[in-house]
Amino acid sequence: MNKVIHRPILATLVATLLGTSSNAIAEVHQVTLLHTNDIESVYEPVDAFWNPDITRIGGIPYLATLIKETRAKEETSFLLDAGDIFTGSLAKKSKGKLSFDLYSAMGYDVITLGNHEFEYGWETLKQTMPRAAYPVLNANIKFEQNDAPFAQPYTILEQDGVRVGVIGVMGIDAFYNTMWKGNRKGLTIDDPIAVTQYWVDKIRDDVDMIVVLTHQNKTAPMQTDKEADPEVQRGFDEDYDMAGKLTGVDVIFGGHSDHGLWKPVVHPKTGTVIGLTFGQGKYLGYTKFAVDTDKHSVKLLEGKLIPVESDKLKRDEKTSQLIETARSKHPELTQTLATLDKTAYRSYYRESNVGNLVADIMRTAANADISMISSGSIRVDLNKGPVTMENIMDLFPFTDKLSLVELTGKQVKELLEYSYTLPYGLAQFSGIEAQYDSQKPEGNRLLTLKVNGSAVENDQVYKVATYSYAASGGDGYKVFSEGEILSETGSITQVLIEQLKAQRNIQVPALGRQIDVSKQ
C-alpha cells in the first residue's frame, strides 16, 4: 500500500535530515495584486485631451488586454476591484448583468460592492450577483429586520500556495448620501472600521496576507481629467484613517473618490499599503509583494499605475463580443444622432463646454431665459465626431424631467451664489454672462450678472429650465422651491436626443459665460 506524505510533513522530514528547521526552507513568493476601482461601465476609450503623450485612454476591451498581458508575466497574481461596476445605458438595459459578465470575462478574482451597484434597487442586485464568477463582497451592509449580511463579507483566495484574505466594506457617506433611499430601503450599514477589524481577527491566522477593498472617501468629482487637476482631487482620507486604526491589514485598495496614487502610500504607523487608480478604467493598479508564507510576512516590492493606452493595445475579443451582443439587443443605442466638431469635456469646479452644450439644449427645448444643470449630473465626456444614443444615455443616465421654473432676478442671483459655494461642482448655465470671485466670502461671490445681454433686475421675472430634482429643491437648490413651477415635460435624456437629432452638426459652445476673476 502506497503512503502519501503531505507537503508539511515532507518539509519537516527534509529539514530534520538536513539539520535545519522547517522555517528555514519556507518559500518566499512574489505576489502581484492588480486592482481597479470605479470603472463604471466605460466600454470605449476616451480622448486623453489632458495628456500630450496619450491619444486615447481606457475602454474595457483594452483594459482586458492589458490585464491578460500583465498577468502572463507575473509569477502569482490576483485581480481585485473596489466597486462601482454599474452605470450607463447598457448596464441599465441589462440591470447590471452585462457588468458582472464583463468582470467574469476579464478574470477578476473578487470585487466589493459600490454605491452604483444599487442603482436598480437592492432586490435586483441580489438577484443578479450570482452571475459573477467571483465573490462579490460587502461586510457592513445588512438587512434592518434581522441584521443578516447583505453580501459575503470576505473570501480567501489561494494560488501557488499563497492564501490572500479579502474583506469588502462601504463608507457610511457613500451608503446614505450617494444612494437613493428607495434603492436601499430595508438595509442599514455598520461602521466599516469596526466591521473590518472583526473579520480580520477571524481570518488572520488562516491567510498569508489580508486585503481590504473599500468604497468610501469623498464622493468623486465628475471630471475625466481629474488626475491633471489638483483642484478637484478628493483624496483618500478615509482609507488613510482606516489604515492607521486597523491591525493585521496588509493592503487597502480604495474606491468612490476616483482619487489616484501614482505609487502606493504606506501608512507610517501600521505599514498598511494603500492604492487607488483614478477610476474610469484609465489605469491598472499594479502592486508586487514578497510574501513569506511561513512567517506570514508581507513586503512591498513595487507599485505603480499602468495606463490603458488604447491605441497601443489590441481590443479583447471576449469582452468586445459581450458588449456588441448587448448592443445588438438594443440597436437603437447605436444610432448616430449628431456629429461634434470637437471634444466636449467636463470640468467639475469650472465652466465646461459639455455643460454649456447641455444647458443650451435645455434652454432651447424649454423656451427659457436661463437654464441650469449641475456638474455632477453630467457623467461622461463626448468625444469629437459621431454621437450615438448610447453616448447621450451615458451622459445623463437619470430619469429627471425638464422643468421650467419662474424666478425673480433676486432669486436667480441667489441661485448663482449657491452654485459658487461649489456644493456639487459649479452649476452649468445657458443664457447668462457672470463674473464672480471664488475667494470672497460665501454669499458675496457674484460680481456681475447679465441675462441674454441685459443686466439682471431684482424684481424682473425669468423662466429658468432645470432638471426636476433641482426644481423640487434637491441638491440643495432650495431657491427653486421658492419659485413657481410652470411646466414639467419629457425626460432630459429624451430632450437631448431629440435636439441633437434636429441639429445634426453641432458646434461645441465656447467657454466664457462664467468668469472667476480671482483666476485671471
C-alpha positions as CSV (number, residue, x, y, z in Angstrom):
1,M,0.0,0.0,0.0
2,N,1.5,3.3,-1.1
3,K,1.6,6.1,1.5
4,V,1.1,9.7,0.6
5,I,3.4,12.1,2.5
6,H,1.7,15.5,2.6
7,R,3.9,18.6,1.9
8,P,4.1,20.0,5.5
9,I,5.2,16.5,6.8
10,L,7.7,16.1,3.9
11,A,9.2,19.5,4.6
12,T,9.7,18.6,8.3
13,L,11.4,15.3,7.4
14,V,13.7,17.0,4.9
15,A,14.6,19.7,7.4
16,T,15.4,17.1,10.0
17,L,17.7,15.2,7.7
18,L,19.5,18.5,6.7
19,G,19.8,19.6,10.3
20,T,17.7,22.7,9.8
21,S,14.3,23.9,10.9
22,S,11.3,23.7,8.6
23,N,11.1,27.5,8.8
24,A,14.5,27.9,7.1
25,I,13.2,26.4,3.8
26,A,9.9,28.2,3.7
27,E,9.4,29.8,0.3
28,V,9.1,33.5,-0.3
29,H,6.6,34.1,-3.1
30,Q,6.4,37.2,-5.3
31,V,2.7,38.0,-5.4
32,T,1.3,40.7,-7.7
33,L,-2.0,42.3,-6.8
34,L,-3.7,44.1,-9.8
35,H,-6.5,46.4,-8.8
36,T,-9.1,48.8,-10.3
37,N,-12.0,50.9,-9.0
38,D,-14.9,52.9,-10.3
39,I,-14.7,51.7,-13.9
40,E,-18.5,52.5,-14.2
41,S,-19.1,50.8,-17.5
42,V,-16.6,52.8,-19.5
43,Y,-16.8,50.5,-22.5
44,E,-14.9,52.6,-25.0
45,P,-11.7,54.8,-24.9
46,V,-12.0,58.5,-24.2
47,D,-9.9,61.3,-25.7
48,A,-6.9,61.9,-23.3
49,F,-7.0,65.6,-24.1
50,W,-5.1,66.5,-20.9
51,N,-2.1,64.2,-21.7
52,P,0.2,65.1,-24.6
53,D,1.7,61.6,-24.6
54,I,-1.6,59.6,-24.9
55,T,-4.2,60.0,-27.6
56,R,-6.9,57.7,-26.2
57,I,-7.2,56.0,-22.8
58,G,-9.3,53.3,-21.2
59,G,-12.1,51.2,-22.5
60,I,-13.0,47.8,-21.0
61,P,-11.8,45.7,-24.0
62,Y,-8.4,47.4,-23.9
63,L,-8.2,47.1,-20.1
64,A,-8.9,43.4,-20.5
65,T,-6.0,43.0,-22.9
66,L,-3.7,44.9,-20.5
67,I,-4.7,42.7,-17.6
68,K,-4.0,39.5,-19.6
69,E,-0.7,40.7,-20.8
70,T,0.4,41.8,-17.4
71,R,-0.8,38.6,-15.6
72,A,1.1,36.5,-18.1
73,K,4.4,38.0,-16.9
74,E,3.7,37.5,-13.2
75,E,4.6,34.5,-11.0
76,T,1.4,34.7,-8.9
77,S,-1.3,37.3,-9.4
78,F,-4.7,38.3,-8.2
79,L,-7.2,40.8,-9.7
80,L,-9.4,42.9,-7.5
81,D,-11.9,45.7,-7.9
82,A,-13.2,48.2,-5.3
83,G,-16.7,48.8,-6.7
84,D,-18.9,50.8,-9.0
85,I,-19.0,48.4,-11.9
86,F,-22.5,49.6,-12.9
87,T,-23.8,52.7,-14.6
88,G,-24.7,53.9,-18.1
89,S,-27.1,52.7,-20.7
90,L,-26.0,49.1,-21.3
91,A,-25.7,48.4,-17.6
92,K,-29.2,49.8,-17.1
93,K,-30.7,47.9,-20.0
94,S,-29.3,44.6,-18.6
95,K,-30.0,45.5,-15.0
96,G,-26.3,45.0,-14.3
97,K,-26.0,41.6,-15.9
98,L,-23.6,42.8,-18.5
99,S,-21.3,44.4,-15.9
100,F,-21.0,41.1,-13.9
101,D,-20.4,39.2,-17.1
102,L,-17.6,41.5,-18.3
103,Y,-15.8,41.3,-15.0
104,S,-16.0,37.5,-15.2
105,A,-14.6,37.6,-18.7
106,M,-11.7,39.8,-17.5
107,G,-10.8,37.3,-14.9
108,Y,-11.5,39.2,-11.7
109,D,-10.8,37.1,-8.6
110,V,-13.0,39.3,-6.3
111,I,-14.8,42.6,-6.2
112,T,-16.6,44.7,-3.5
113,L,-19.9,46.5,-3.9
114,G,-20.0,50.2,-4.8
115,N,-23.0,52.5,-4.5
116,H,-23.7,52.3,-8.2
117,E,-24.4,48.6,-7.9
118,F,-27.6,49.6,-6.1
119,E,-28.9,51.9,-8.9
120,Y,-31.6,49.4,-9.8
121,G,-32.6,48.6,-6.3
122,W,-31.1,46.1,-3.8
123,E,-33.5,43.4,-4.8
124,T,-32.4,43.4,-8.4
125,L,-28.7,43.5,-7.3
126,K,-29.3,40.5,-5.0
127,Q,-30.8,38.5,-7.9
128,T,-28.0,39.4,-10.3
129,M,-25.0,38.9,-8.1
130,P,-24.9,35.0,-8.6
131,R,-23.9,35.7,-12.3
132,A,-20.5,36.6,-11.1
133,A,-17.7,34.0,-11.5
134,Y,-16.0,35.6,-8.5
135,P,-17.0,36.5,-4.9
136,V,-18.9,39.8,-4.6
137,L,-18.2,41.2,-1.2
138,N,-19.6,43.6,1.4
139,A,-19.2,43.1,5.2
140,N,-21.0,46.1,6.7
141,I,-24.3,46.4,4.8
142,K,-27.0,44.4,6.4
143,F,-30.8,43.9,6.5
144,E,-32.6,46.0,9.1
145,Q,-35.1,43.4,10.1
146,N,-32.6,40.8,11.3
147,D,-29.0,42.1,10.9
148,A,-28.3,39.5,8.3
149,P,-25.4,40.4,6.0
150,F,-26.4,41.6,2.5
151,A,-23.4,40.0,0.8
152,Q,-20.5,37.8,1.5
153,P,-18.2,39.6,4.0
154,Y,-14.9,38.1,3.0
155,T,-13.3,35.5,0.8
156,I,-9.9,33.6,0.9
157,L,-8.2,33.4,-2.5
158,E,-5.5,30.8,-2.9
159,Q,-2.9,30.4,-5.7
160,D,0.5,28.7,-5.8
161,G,0.4,28.0,-2.0
162,V,-0.4,31.7,-1.2
163,R,-3.6,32.5,0.7
164,V,-5.0,36.0,0.5
165,G,-7.9,37.1,2.7
166,V,-10.1,39.8,1.1
167,I,-12.7,41.8,3.0
168,G,-15.1,44.4,1.4
169,V,-16.7,47.4,3.0
170,M,-18.6,50.6,2.1
171,G,-18.4,54.0,3.7
172,I,-21.2,55.5,5.7
173,D,-21.4,58.6,3.5
174,A,-21.4,56.6,0.3
175,F,-24.3,54.5,1.6
176,Y,-26.5,57.3,2.8
177,N,-25.7,60.2,0.5
178,T,-24.9,58.7,-2.9
179,M,-27.6,56.1,-3.0
180,W,-31.3,56.9,-3.5
181,K,-33.1,55.9,-0.3
182,G,-35.6,53.8,-2.3
183,N,-32.8,51.6,-3.6
184,R,-31.6,50.8,-0.1
185,K,-34.9,50.6,1.7
186,G,-34.7,47.8,4.3
187,L,-30.9,48.0,4.5
188,T,-28.6,49.6,7.0
189,I,-24.9,49.9,7.5
190,D,-22.4,49.5,10.3
191,D,-19.1,51.2,10.9
192,P,-16.6,50.0,8.3
193,I,-13.6,50.1,10.6
194,A,-15.1,48.1,13.4
195,V,-16.6,45.5,11.0
196,T,-13.3,45.1,9.1
197,Q,-11.3,44.6,12.3
198,Y,-13.8,41.9,13.4
199,W,-13.3,39.9,10.2
200,V,-9.5,40.5,10.1
201,D,-9.3,38.9,13.6
202,K,-11.4,36.0,12.4
203,I,-9.3,35.1,9.4
204,R,-5.8,36.4,10.1
205,D,-4.3,33.1,11.2
206,D,-5.7,31.3,8.1
207,V,-4.1,33.5,5.5
208,D,-0.7,34.9,4.4
209,M,-1.9,38.4,3.7
210,I,-5.1,40.5,4.1
211,V,-6.5,43.0,1.6
212,V,-9.4,45.3,2.3
213,L,-11.4,46.6,-0.6
214,T,-13.2,49.9,0.4
215,H,-15.8,52.0,-1.3
216,Q,-15.6,55.2,0.8
217,N,-13.6,58.5,0.8
218,K,-15.3,61.7,-0.5
219,T,-17.7,61.4,-3.5
220,A,-15.9,61.6,-6.8
221,P,-16.0,64.7,-9.0
222,M,-17.4,64.3,-12.4
223,Q,-14.3,65.2,-14.4
224,T,-12.3,62.9,-16.7
225,D,-9.0,64.8,-16.4
226,K,-9.1,64.8,-12.6
227,E,-5.6,63.3,-12.5
228,A,-4.2,66.6,-14.1
229,D,-6.3,68.9,-11.9
230,P,-5.3,69.0,-8.2
231,E,-8.3,71.4,-7.5
232,V,-10.8,68.6,-7.9
233,Q,-8.9,65.7,-6.4
234,R,-10.8,64.3,-3.4
235,G,-8.0,62.5,-1.7
236,F,-8.2,59.3,0.3
237,D,-8.7,60.5,3.9
238,E,-11.0,57.7,5.0
239,D,-8.7,55.0,3.6
240,Y,-5.7,56.6,5.3
241,D,-7.6,56.9,8.6
242,M,-8.7,53.3,8.4
243,A,-5.1,52.1,7.6
244,G,-3.9,53.8,10.8
245,K,-6.6,52.2,13.0
246,L,-6.7,48.6,11.8
247,T,-4.3,46.0,12.9
248,G,-3.3,43.0,10.8
249,V,-4.2,44.5,7.4
250,D,-1.5,44.5,4.7
251,V,-3.3,46.3,1.9
252,I,-6.2,48.7,1.3
253,F,-7.4,49.3,-2.3
254,G,-10.0,52.1,-2.3
255,G,-12.7,53.5,-4.4
256,H,-15.6,56.0,-4.6
257,S,-13.5,59.2,-4.6
258,D,-11.9,58.5,-8.0
259,H,-8.6,59.6,-6.5
260,G,-5.4,58.0,-7.7
261,L,-2.0,57.3,-6.3
262,W,0.8,57.0,-8.8
263,K,2.7,55.0,-6.2
264,P,1.1,53.3,-3.2
265,V,1.2,55.1,0.1
266,V,2.5,53.1,3.1
267,H,1.0,54.2,6.4
268,P,3.8,55.1,8.8
269,K,2.1,53.7,11.9
270,T,0.9,50.3,10.6
271,G,2.8,49.7,7.4
272,T,-0.5,49.1,5.6
273,V,-0.2,49.8,1.8
274,I,-2.9,52.0,0.2
275,G,-3.7,52.1,-3.6
276,L,-6.2,53.8,-5.8
277,T,-6.4,54.2,-9.6
278,F,-8.4,57.4,-10.5
279,G,-11.2,55.2,-11.8
280,Q,-13.0,55.1,-15.2
281,G,-10.7,52.2,-16.3
282,K,-7.9,54.5,-17.4
283,Y,-5.2,52.8,-15.3
284,L,-4.5,49.4,-14.0
285,G,-3.1,49.4,-10.4
286,Y,0.0,47.2,-10.0
287,T,1.5,46.2,-6.7
288,K,4.1,43.5,-6.1
289,F,4.9,41.9,-2.7
290,A,7.3,39.4,-1.3
291,V,5.1,37.1,0.8
292,D,6.7,34.7,3.3
293,T,4.0,32.0,3.7
294,D,5.7,30.6,6.9
295,K,6.1,33.9,8.8
296,H,3.1,35.5,7.2
297,S,5.2,38.5,6.4
298,V,4.5,40.8,3.6
299,K,6.9,43.3,2.0
300,L,6.0,45.8,-0.8
301,L,8.4,45.5,-3.7
302,E,6.9,47.7,-6.3
303,G,3.8,49.8,-7.0
304,K,2.6,51.9,-9.9
305,L,-0.3,52.7,-12.2
306,I,-0.2,51.3,-15.8
307,P,-2.0,53.5,-18.3
308,V,-4.5,51.7,-20.6
309,E,-3.2,53.2,-23.8
310,S,-5.9,52.1,-26.1
311,D,-4.1,52.8,-29.4
312,K,-1.2,50.5,-28.3
313,L,-3.3,47.6,-27.2
314,K,-5.4,45.0,-29.1
315,R,-9.1,45.0,-28.5
316,D,-10.0,41.9,-26.4
317,E,-12.4,39.7,-28.3
318,K,-14.3,38.2,-25.4
319,T,-15.3,41.5,-23.7
320,S,-15.9,43.1,-27.1
321,Q,-18.3,40.3,-28.0
322,L,-20.2,40.7,-24.8
323,I,-20.6,44.4,-25.4
324,E,-21.6,44.0,-29.0
325,T,-24.1,41.3,-28.2
326,A,-25.7,43.7,-25.6
327,R,-25.8,46.5,-28.1
328,S,-27.4,44.2,-30.8
329,K,-30.3,43.6,-28.4
330,H,-30.8,47.4,-28.3
331,P,-30.0,48.6,-31.8
332,E,-31.4,52.0,-31.1
333,L,-28.4,52.7,-28.9
334,T,-26.0,52.6,-31.9
335,Q,-28.0,55.2,-33.8
336,T,-25.8,58.3,-34.6
337,L,-27.7,61.4,-33.5
338,A,-25.2,64.2,-34.4
339,T,-21.6,65.0,-35.0
340,L,-19.5,67.2,-32.7
341,D,-16.8,69.5,-34.1
342,K,-14.6,68.9,-31.1
343,T,-14.4,67.0,-27.8
344,A,-16.9,68.2,-25.2
345,Y,-15.4,67.6,-21.7
346,R,-16.3,68.1,-18.1
347,S,-14.9,70.5,-15.5
348,Y,-16.3,70.0,-12.1
349,Y,-15.4,73.3,-10.4
350,R,-15.4,75.5,-13.5
351,E,-17.5,76.2,-16.6
352,S,-17.2,73.3,-19.1
353,N,-18.0,73.2,-22.8
354,V,-20.1,70.0,-22.4
355,G,-22.0,71.7,-19.6
356,N,-22.7,74.7,-21.9
357,L,-23.8,72.3,-24.6
358,V,-26.3,70.5,-22.4
359,A,-27.6,73.8,-20.9
360,D,-28.1,75.3,-24.3
361,I,-30.2,72.4,-25.4
362,M,-32.3,72.5,-22.3
363,R,-32.9,76.3,-22.7
364,T,-33.9,75.9,-26.3
365,A,-36.3,73.0,-25.6
366,A,-38.0,74.8,-22.7
367,N,-38.1,78.2,-24.4
368,A,-36.5,79.6,-21.3
369,D,-34.5,82.7,-20.5
370,I,-31.9,80.7,-18.5
371,S,-31.1,77.0,-18.0
372,M,-29.1,75.2,-15.3
373,I,-27.6,71.7,-14.9
374,S,-25.3,70.6,-12.1
375,S,-21.8,69.4,-13.0
376,G,-22.4,66.2,-11.0
377,S,-25.3,65.3,-13.3
378,I,-23.0,65.1,-16.4
379,R,-21.5,61.7,-16.2
380,V,-19.2,61.4,-19.3
381,D,-17.4,63.4,-21.9
382,L,-18.4,63.4,-25.5
383,N,-15.6,62.6,-28.0
384,K,-15.2,64.6,-31.2
385,G,-17.1,63.1,-34.1
386,P,-20.3,60.9,-34.1
387,V,-22.5,61.0,-31.0
388,T,-24.8,58.0,-30.5
389,M,-27.9,57.5,-28.5
390,E,-25.8,55.3,-26.1
391,N,-23.4,58.2,-25.6
392,I,-26.3,60.5,-24.6
393,M,-27.9,58.0,-22.3
394,D,-24.5,57.6,-20.6
395,L,-24.1,61.4,-20.5
396,F,-27.3,61.9,-18.4
397,P,-28.4,58.4,-17.1
398,F,-31.1,59.7,-14.8
399,T,-34.9,59.9,-15.0
400,D,-35.3,63.6,-14.4
401,K,-37.7,65.6,-16.4
402,L,-37.2,69.0,-17.9
403,S,-38.7,71.6,-15.5
404,L,-39.4,75.2,-16.1
405,V,-39.4,77.4,-13.0
406,E,-40.3,81.1,-12.7
407,L,-37.8,83.0,-10.5
408,T,-37.2,86.7,-9.8
409,G,-33.9,88.3,-10.7
410,K,-33.1,88.3,-6.9
411,Q,-33.7,84.6,-6.8
412,V,-31.5,84.0,-9.9
413,K,-28.7,85.8,-8.1
414,E,-29.3,83.6,-5.0
415,L,-29.1,80.5,-7.3
416,L,-25.7,81.6,-8.6
417,E,-24.4,82.4,-5.2
418,Y,-25.3,78.9,-4.0
419,S,-23.6,77.4,-7.1
420,Y,-20.4,79.4,-6.3
421,T,-20.2,77.6,-2.9
422,L,-19.5,74.5,-5.2
423,P,-21.9,72.1,-3.5
424,Y,-22.0,69.7,-6.4
425,G,-19.4,71.3,-8.5
426,L,-20.0,74.6,-10.4
427,A,-23.5,74.6,-11.9
428,Q,-23.5,74.9,-15.7
429,F,-25.7,77.7,-17.3
430,S,-27.1,78.9,-20.6
431,G,-28.4,82.4,-21.1
432,I,-26.1,84.2,-18.7
433,E,-22.9,86.1,-18.5
434,A,-21.5,86.2,-15.0
435,Q,-18.3,87.3,-13.2
436,Y,-17.6,86.1,-9.7
437,D,-14.7,85.9,-7.2
438,S,-14.3,82.4,-5.7
439,Q,-12.0,83.9,-3.0
440,K,-14.7,86.2,-1.5
441,P,-16.9,85.0,1.4
442,E,-19.8,82.8,0.6
443,G,-22.9,84.8,-0.4
444,N,-20.8,87.7,-1.8
445,R,-19.1,86.0,-4.7
446,L,-21.3,87.1,-7.6
447,L,-20.0,90.4,-9.0
448,T,-21.9,91.0,-12.2
449,L,-24.7,89.1,-14.0
450,K,-26.4,89.6,-17.3
451,V,-29.3,87.5,-18.8
452,N,-29.3,87.4,-22.6
453,G,-27.2,90.5,-22.7
454,S,-29.1,92.7,-20.2
455,A,-28.3,93.4,-16.5
456,V,-30.5,91.4,-14.2
457,E,-33.2,93.3,-12.4
458,N,-34.2,92.0,-8.9
459,D,-37.9,92.3,-9.5
460,Q,-38.0,91.0,-13.0
461,V,-39.3,87.5,-13.6
462,Y,-37.2,85.0,-15.5
463,K,-38.0,81.5,-16.8
464,V,-35.4,79.0,-15.7
465,A,-35.1,75.5,-17.1
466,T,-33.5,72.8,-14.9
467,Y,-33.7,69.1,-14.0
468,S,-36.7,68.1,-11.9
469,Y,-34.8,67.0,-8.9
470,A,-33.3,70.5,-8.6
471,A,-36.6,72.1,-9.3
472,S,-38.0,70.4,-6.2
473,G,-35.2,71.8,-4.1
474,G,-32.9,68.8,-4.4
475,D,-29.1,69.0,-4.4
476,G,-29.5,72.0,-2.1
477,Y,-31.1,74.2,-4.7
478,K,-33.8,75.4,-2.4
479,V,-34.3,78.6,-4.2
480,F,-36.2,76.7,-6.9
481,S,-38.8,75.5,-4.4
482,E,-39.5,79.2,-3.7
483,G,-40.4,79.8,-7.3
484,E,-43.3,78.7,-9.4
485,I,-43.0,75.6,-11.5
486,L,-44.6,76.4,-14.8
487,S,-44.2,73.1,-16.5
488,E,-42.6,69.7,-16.3
489,T,-42.2,67.9,-19.7
490,G,-40.3,64.9,-21.1
491,S,-37.1,63.4,-19.7
492,I,-33.9,65.5,-20.1
493,T,-32.3,62.5,-21.8
494,Q,-35.0,62.4,-24.4
495,V,-34.8,66.2,-24.9
496,L,-31.1,65.9,-25.5
497,I,-31.6,63.1,-28.0
498,E,-34.3,64.9,-30.0
499,Q,-32.4,68.2,-30.1
500,L,-29.2,66.6,-31.2
501,K,-31.1,64.8,-34.0
502,A,-32.6,68.0,-35.1
503,Q,-29.4,69.9,-35.2
504,R,-27.1,67.1,-36.6
505,N,-23.9,69.1,-36.9
506,I,-23.0,70.5,-33.6
507,Q,-20.5,73.2,-32.8
508,V,-19.5,72.8,-29.1
509,P,-20.0,76.1,-27.3
510,A,-17.1,78.2,-26.3
511,L,-16.2,79.0,-22.7
512,G,-16.6,82.4,-21.1
513,R,-20.1,82.5,-19.6
514,Q,-18.9,82.4,-16.0
515,I,-15.6,84.1,-15.3
516,D,-13.8,83.7,-12.0
517,V,-11.8,87.0,-11.7
518,S,-9.6,85.5,-9.0
519,K,-8.1,83.1,-11.5
520,Q,-7.3,85.8,-14.1
